[in-house]
Amino acid sequence: MAIPQDYDGPAIEFILRSIKPDNTADVIEQVLAQVPPSPAKLALYTKDQVDGDMTEQLLMGISERGYGKAELKEFMDKVHMTKI
């Protein structure tokens, strides 16, 4: 994976994970370490059911750090309706 040359959005970091040998808690810690200490909110699909250990641990990590949550679905619905 590579960032497109003409990309001018926020910084992107790819974190590759091998499901078998990687510890889920370590991967989540690695992801959350990239979040600034005081964001207003993190956008995610808050209305979805927790579907596994990784999701559950990530949501716990977000709560423990006191990050706010913003629903991503409404924004993504508008994005999908935009014609290019």
C-alpha positions in Angstrom: 0.0 0.0 0.0 1.2 3.5 -0.8 -0.2 7.0 -0.3 -1.0 8.5 -3.7 1.4 11.2 -4.9 -1.2 13.9 -5.2 -2.8 13.2 -1.8 -3.0 16.3 0.4 -5.2 15.2 3.2 -4.3 14.3 6.8 -1.4 12.0 7.5 -2.0 8.4 6.7 -0.1 5.5 8.3 -0.7 1.9 7.3 -0.5 -0.7 10.0 -0.3 -4.2 8.7 -1.4 -7.0 11.0 -1.0 -10.7 10.8 -3.9 -12.2 12.7 -2.2 -15.3 13.9 1.1 -14.1 15.5 0.1 -10.5 16.4 -1.4 -9.8 19.8 -4.6 -7.8 19.4 -3.9 -5.6 22.5 -0.5 -4.7 21.0 -2.1 -3.7 17.7 -4.7 -1.6 19.4 -2.1 0.1 21.5 -0.1 0.8 18.3 -3.2 2.3 16.6 -4.3 4.4 19.6 -0.7 5.7 20.1 -1.1 7.5 16.7 -4.1 9.5 18.0 -3.3 13.0 19.3 -3.7 13.2 23.1 -6.7 15.6 22.9 -8.8 15.1 19.8 -12.3 16.5 19.9 -13.9 13.3 18.7 -13.0 10.1 16.9 -15.4 9.2 14.1 -16.6 5.6 14.0 -19.7 3.6 13.4 -21.2 3.8 16.9 -24.5 2.2 16.0 -22.9 -1.1 14.9 -22.9 -4.1 17.1 -19.5 -5.1 18.7 -18.5 -7.9 16.4 -15.3 -9.3 18.0 -12.5 -9.0 20.4 -10.6 -6.4 18.5 -13.6 -4.1 18.3 -14.4 -4.5 21.9 -10.8 -3.8 23.0 -10.6 -0.8 20.7 -13.8 0.7 22.1 -12.5 0.1 25.6 -9.2 1.8 24.8 -11.1 4.8 23.3 -13.2 5.2 26.4 -10.3 4.7 28.8 -8.5 7.6 27.1 -11.6 9.8 27.3 -11.9 10.4 23.5 -15.3 11.5 22.3 -17.1 9.6 19.6 -18.8 10.9 16.5 -21.1 8.8 14.3 -19.4 8.1 11.0 -22.4 6.7 9.2 -24.2 10.0 8.4 -21.0 11.5 7.0 -20.2 8.5 4.9 -23.8 8.4 3.5 -23.3 12.0 2.3 -19.9 11.0 0.8 -21.5 8.1 -1.1 -24.2 10.4 -2.5 -21.7 12.9 -3.9 -21.1 12.5 -7.6 -17.5 12.8 -8.9 
